[in-house]
């Protein structure tokens, strides 16, 4: 007997990815680890392909660092490759070896894909939508439960309509609201930065919205509270790239229009994260101002500014021309987080345009009495020239380790709290806006996928996190089926044999560590 589940024709993008892999078209340095990191060119590994699902996943060659130990954690890395040319487009969850656990079948550009908590339960959240200008989005935030079923979508509302949520950040609060960002185009006087009196800007808006009802709770506007002249953005393109991530360039010709016009608004602020402080205020990050703002959540008034031209704090070590980026001052940063111990972390891009020679993860001690900010810890790249011109994040894990997503530098790294590298991997051929690691447990609503070829059954269960082994049962029918073999799960797709030649019924049962059946799949 030969049972086979047809995969169907491959999409054009899949064919392009497979052809590129077969040709070994790209070269990329794979070894960049430890203090004496070296780079070597090697053919790019081929995208991962499977018999049971018509999906591919990027190869993630993991390199252990000096602090690597046996990793018995079941925490998973949460990524979101977002370019059409990549082997996979959309959410991607992998284990510490780079092996896929969940491959998003939707295949659409996804931003800020992560695990959060809503109504006491873990959920996956991510942005999906359109981007009329590079570095800006107009779309919705989606919430998925632990069965990968969508339970809610959220976007901005009120006076912002039709300006929908931006792609950069979407934080769920303990009250069941979400902090959303938006970039409405507003007419504004630009003479303070050398522009026209009747120019146009992207405002930087943070809006708090009730997830269940869509009711707008609060709206904060950078134009109402921040001085336009404090920006480090310019009306002139930087290095011919339209000002980097924060520019208003697009594929539709807007970048060819004069900066500061309706067709090419000036991005003076570029809000890229908004979270809560332990006291319940807002912590807002402005890329273009090189600054963080603590904002009263109700009134919108700025309590203080950290960094930039109008800092209320003395920034330790800043202004040392010999060591740009070595002090407390950050530049073009992303992902500001205030922690219970009173420290603040950011991903300090240091570019674009470049300020320092490399990006870094940064933890600052912020003394609100002495009004000083000093460096507590830096997490430095294994490649001293790794500079992320856009994107990136820093996540502090419960065990004190830190995950750094290097944005468009296309690496993900995990460090100990004191800065030693645990492991890292490149995202070959693409990039993810942010990279995280979470304790995520899920059981998909779809059954396992099974293909039988000859005397071997191949099985996968996309997104299942707690499968320890697979049990092959077979018989003349379901009622007579008996166990044939049980094997440990061996990655995203597991092979089990032998399948009896005369079996009329074949099934694969997913077993947890205690031997309980989690789900059953049969060939189509």
N, C-alpha and C positions, 0 to 999 in steps of 0.2 A: 504494500500500500504506500502511496506517496500523497500526502496532503500538502497543499501549498497555498499560502495566502498571497494574493497578488498585491504588489506594491503600487501598481499603476504607473503611468508615465511620469518622468521627472519634469519639474518645472524648468524653464530656461535658466533661471538663476542657479538651480542645482546642477544643471549640465555645465554651466560656466565654472562653478566652483570645482566640480570634478575634473574638468579639463585642465584648469589651472594647477590643481594638485598633481595630476598625472604628468604635467610638463615640468614640475618643480620650478614654477615660474618665479617664486620669491625667495630671497635670501634674507635671513634675519639673525642677529646674534642671539644665541641661546644660552651661552654661559656668561653670566655677569653676577658673580656671587663672591662673598667674603671680601676681606680687605684688599687683596691683590687681584681684584676682578679683572678678567680678560675677556675679550670678545672674539668669537670665532664664527665664521660664516659656515652655514650648513644648509642643505636643501630643506625647505620648509616641509614638515611632516604633512601628510595628506589629511584632509578632513575625515572625521570619524563617520562611517556609514554603517548601517544596520540592516539586518534581514527582516526584522519584525515591524519596523516603522519607516515611513518615507520621510525621514528627517536626517539632517547631518549635524555634527557638532564640531567646533574648532578643536584642534589638538592643543593641549595645555601641558607642555613639558615642564614639570615641576622640578625645581632645583632646591635642595636642602641647604640651609645656611648653617653657620657655626653653632647656633642655638637649637638646631633640630634635635628632637627627641622622638621616641615612638609616640605617635599621636593616637591616643585611644578615644579622643573626642569624636562624637558623631556630628559636631557642628559642620555646616556646609557653607561653601562660598557661593555668594549670590551675585551674579553678573548680568549684563544686558548688552551684548554686542549689537551695534546699532547702525551699521552701514550695509548697503545692499550687496557689496562685493564680498562680504564675509561669508564663511561657511554656514553660519547660522545668524538669523536676525531675530532679536527679541530676548525674552527672559531665558536665563540659563543658570541652573543650580548644579554645582559639582562638589565632589568630596575633596579631601586633602591630597589625593593623588592626581586630581584633574579629571577623574572619571565622571561622566554626566550622571545626574540623578533625575533632573527634569529639564526637558527641552520644550520650550513654549511652542506649541503647534501653530499659533496665530501668525508668526513670522511678520512682525511689524516693528518699526523702530520704537524702542522702549527706553525710558529714562527713569533714574532714581528708583530702580527695582529693589525692593527690600522687604523685610519682615517688620511689622509693627503690631500693636495691640489695639483692638477695637471691641468695646463692650466685654472686656475681660478675656477675649479669645485672640489667638495669633492670626494675622492675616498677611497676605502679600499685597503690596501696593506698588503701583507704577503709573507713569504718565504715558499716554499715547495720544497723538494728534498730528497737527500740521506745523510746518515751520516756514513761514514766508520770508523770514530773515534769519541768517545764520546766528546761532546763539539765543534764539527766542522761540517759544512754542505757543500754540493756541490749541488747547485740547481739554482732555478730561483725565482725572485720576481714577483708576480702577482698583477695587478691592476684591481679592479672591480669598475664599476660605480654605481650609485644609483638605478639601476635596477638589481644589482648583476650580470651583464654581464661583462665578461673579456674584457678589452680594450687594454691591453698591457702586455707583459712579458719582464723582463730585467735581464741580467746577465753580468758577467764580460767578458772582451775580450782582444784583443791585445796579448801582450806577456804572459798573464796569461792563455790563452787557453792551455789545456782543463780544467784548474782549474776554476770552476764556482763560483757563488756568495755563500758566507757563510750565515748562518742562523741568525746571531746576530742582524744585524741592516741594515736598508735601508731607507735613508732619501732623500726625494725629495727637491730639491733646487728651489728658485724662477725662475731660468733660465730653468726649465724643464729638469734638469739632476737629476741623483740619485747618492748618495754616497753609494758605495757597499764595502763590506769587502770580503777578500779571504785569504786562508791559503795554499799557494803553499809550497810544500816540497823542501827544498834547501840544498845542501851539504855545510857544514860550519865547521870551526874550533871551537871545543868545549873545548879546553884546559883551557880557562878562567873560566869554571864552573866545571872542573874536568872530562871532557869527552875527547873523541878522537879528534885528529886533522882532521880526515876525517869523522866527524860525520854529522848528518842530523838534521835540525830544520824545524819547521813550521815558515815561515815568516809571518809577520802581514802586510797585504796590504790593503790600502784604494784606491779605484778606482772610479773616477767620470765618469759616462757614460750618454750620451744623451739618454733619454727614447725613443724618437720617432725613432731614427736611429740606436741606438746601438753603435754609435761612441764613442770611448774612448777619454775623454778630458784630464784627468790627472791620473797618477798612483804614489802612494807613498808607499815606502817599509820601514818597521821598521829596517831591517838589514842595510839599507843604511844610517840611521840617528840616531840610538839609540845604546847605548853600551850594548852588550849582558850580560856583567858582572853585570849590574844593576838589573838583574832579581831576584825575590824572588822564582821563580820556581827552582826545583831541579831535578837532574837526577834520584833520588831515589823516589819510590812511597811514598806518605804520608798516614800513617795509613792503609796501604794495599789497598788503593783506587786509586793508580796510579796518585796521585797528584790532585785529585778532578776534577772539571769541565774542567780545562785546560789540563788534561792529554791526552795521545793518546791511552787510552784504548778503546777497541771495543769488539763487540761480536764475532769477527772473529779471535781472537788469537793474534792480534797485541800487546796487553798489555803484553804478555808473552815474547816478544822479548826485548833485552836489550834497555834501554832508550838511545835516541840519535842515533839510527840506522834508516835506510830507512824504516824498518817495524814499528818502534815506534819512530817517530821524537820527538825531544825536543821542547816543546811549550814554548819558552822563553818569548814571548811578550803577546800573546792572546788579540788581539784587539777585543773589544766588543761594541764600539759605535764610530760613527764619525758624527759630526754635524757641522754646521757653527756657528761662532761667529757673533755678530752684525756687526763686521768690514769685514766679508766675509772670514776670515781665517778658517782653520779646527781646531776643537777641538776633539782630539782623546783620547780614554780611553784605557789604557793597564792594564788588570787585573793582569798579572804576575809582572808588575813593580810597582804596587800600585801608579800609576802616570797618570796624564793627560798631554797632549802635545798640545800646540798651534802651528800650522804649517802653513807656508805660502802656500796658496792654489796653487800658480803657480810654485814656485821653489821647494817646498817640504822641505825647511829648517825649523828646529825647532826654533821658536822664544823664547819659554821658556818652562820649565818643572815644573809642580805643583805636589808635593808629591814624595814619593819614595826615593831612595838612592841618586839621583842627583837633588833634588829639587832646583830650583832657588829662592824659597820662604821660609821664615821662617814660619813654620807651628805651629800656636798657640797651646799651651798645649800638644804638642807631646812629647813623651819620658817619660811621667808620668807612671811609672810602676804600680802604685796603681789603675789607672783607664784606662786600655787599651781601645782604641777606643773613649775616652772622648774628645780628642782634635780635631784639624783640620785634622790630618793625617788619611786617609782612607786606607782600605786594601781589596784587591780582589774585588774592586768596579765594578759597572755596570752603564751604562746609564748617561753619563756626558752631562749636558746641560748648556750653557752660556746664561744668561738672559740679557734683555736690561738695567736692573738696575746695571749691573756689577757684579752680584753674579753668582756663579756656584753651581748647584745642582748635587748630585750623589746619587745612592743607594749604601750605604757603607755596603757591605756584612760582613766584619770582619771574614770571613772564606771562604775557606777551604784550609789549616788547620786553626783552630780557632786562632784569634788574640784577639778579645774581647769576651764578653759573649753573645752579641746579635747584630743583624744587626740594621741598622737605616737609615732613610732618613736624608740627610745632605745638608744644604745650607751654602756656604762659601762666605765671603766677600774677594775678591781677589784684593789687592791693588798693582797695577803694578808700582807704583812710589816708595812706601816704600818697595815693594817686601815682603809683609807679607800676610798670609792667616789666617783668623779667623772665628770662628763658629758664624753664624747669627741665625740659627735655626736647631734643631734636631726634627725628628719625630720618636718617640720611640714605640716599639711594646707593645701592651697590655699585652702580655705574656713576662716577662723579660728574658726568656730563648729562645726566638725565634731567631734562628740563621740560616740564609740562606747560605748554603755552595755553592750554585750556583744560577745564574740567578737573576732576580729582576729588578725593575725600580722605578723611581719617576717622576710623571707628575704634573706640576703646572697648575691648571685650571684658567680660566679667572676670576673667582670670588675670587681667592686667595687660595681656597682650594687645597689640595694636595692628589693625589692618589698614594699609595705605593703598588706595587706588590712585595710580599715577596718571589718570586722565588720558590725554592724547599721546603721552609717552608709552602707553600700551602695556603696562606691567601692573601686576598686583603683588603686594608683598605683605608678609606678616612678620612682626617683630615682637620681642619681649618688651616689657614696659621700660627697661633701661636701654633699649636701642639695638640689641643684637638681632640679627636676621634669623628668623625661623625657617621660612621658605618663601619662594616667589616663583612666578611664572609669567611669561609673556602671553598676551592675547594675539596670536599670530594672525596677521592680515587685517587687523581691525582694532577697535577700541570700545571701551565701556565707560559711560559717563561717571559712574561710581562703582566701587567694589566693596562688598560686605562679607561678613561671616556670621551665621546665625544658627541657633538651635531650632531647627525646623523639622517637624514631624507631620507627615501627610499621607493620606490614603486616597488615591484618585477615585472619582466616581465611575470612570471607565474601567472595564476589566483588563487584565493582562492581555498583551498581544502575543500570539503564538503562530509560528510557521514550522511545518514539518517538511524536511527535505531528506529523503531516503530514510535511514534509521535514526536520524537525529532531529530532535525538537529544539527550536530556538525560542526563547521567551524573554519578554521585557515588560515592565510595568512603569510607564513614564510618570515619574513623580513620586512613586512609592518610596518611602524612606526607611521602613522598618522590616523589609524582607531580609531574612537571614539565609533562607534556602528555598529551593524549588523541588516539589515532588511531582514526578511523572506518574500518572495513573492511566491505565488503558484496559480495554475489554471489548466485548462485542457490542455493548451499549453502556449507557451511564450507570445503569443498575448493577452491572456485573464488573465494573471497572475496579481494578486492584492496583496497589502500588507496584511500580516497576523499578523506579530508582529515585533517590533523593540526593541532590548535590548542593553544595554551598552556592549562594549567589556569587557570581564572578564578574561583577560590573553591570553596566547598563543592560547588556544582553548576555544571557547565559545559555549555553548549549547543554542539553540533557539527552542521554541515550542509554540503552537502545530502545527505539520505538518498535513494538512487535509488528511484524509484517502483516499479520492478519487482523490487526485491531480495527474495529469499526468505530471505536470511540477513543479519543485521546484528549487528555486535559493536563494542564500544569497548574498546581496549587502553590500559591505563595504562602510560606510559613514564616512566622516570626521566631525570635530566639527561643521561645518556649514551645514551639511546634504547633501553635494555633494557626488555623487557616485564615489568612487575611483576604484572599480573593482567588478566583479560579478563572483561567482563560482556556479557550478552545480554539483550534484553527478555524478560519473562515472558509 
